[in-house]
């Protein structure tokens, strides 16, 4: 006998995942995790018996419910389903999957669509911070087609503008959790930063790299991966994240001078596979650090003028634009606001099927 659970499949930004109403999933945490794993087809490197795409970026879950918080429409919990292990993690947030949360909330009647445009306020449970999404809703229906493009996704779609509130330090307690813009680990200068995603930045040059290596070249370089993982395990406690061996944070980001006129170039280990692009909140963290004196990357970043900066964080398939507005107080390093543009698309709606354990 198969169990069924109502489910929608969305592409959110450059990621893809299954989206559920909280009430539709089993209430028991063990049964819930089992359902999420089996529907995705984990553990299996190919996820062949499930809907997962055999990569961390396509093995993601959003669980959404109507919020009881004042001024907030919905609560969103992000779950990373590990591809090749029977394990899920809520230790990180995901700004790409977030892009589908507003459309999902409207499609499921959690938020009443307005004519033309609907603002959805989302409480992101993983990091206890807020995102405001502006979704095009002509005739009170979510519009998915449009003229906006994001690097890493073919074609054009309707834009979803997302503004983040209170994301600085949301996982690590402060923007620079060690109190320094840069520290030294294993003889290498590193920057530990959290503007919505815990990120460790290391200059490509200090790793003997150019910074524009192909994803496969980095993933096949075991000595490099071991070095980066050794640093990552040391940064966990320093970033107030504890033992990160089994966690998907911090993200290890190699930075180098921009190649195409952007702010900075990146290759991001998330934390073991290399991202095809860069995470949304990871880019938000990189953008703030790279524009802060003393941080790794500051010296070679091409920093836009002004207090409101549109920063193009370059990645293997293009660039991700992050707008950061500096605080009026020059001593305050956390930005006043962080905003990005994404697109999302409903791919499938129906029931997910899985065979429960005996
Ligand atoms: O940093 C992948 C993604 C992400 C995270 C990851 C993300 C973010 O691209 O906000 O979006 O870093 O595991 O989906």
Boltz pocket constraint, residues with backbone or C-beta under 6 A from the ligand:
constraints:
  - pocket:
      binder: B
      contacts: [[A, 12], [A, 14], [A, 15], [A, 56], [A, 57], [A, 93], [A, 94], [A, 95], [A, 96], [A, 97], [A, 197], [A, 248], [A, 251], [A, 270], [A, 278], [A, 279], [A, 280], [A, 281], [A, 282], [A, 283]]
      max_distance: 6.0
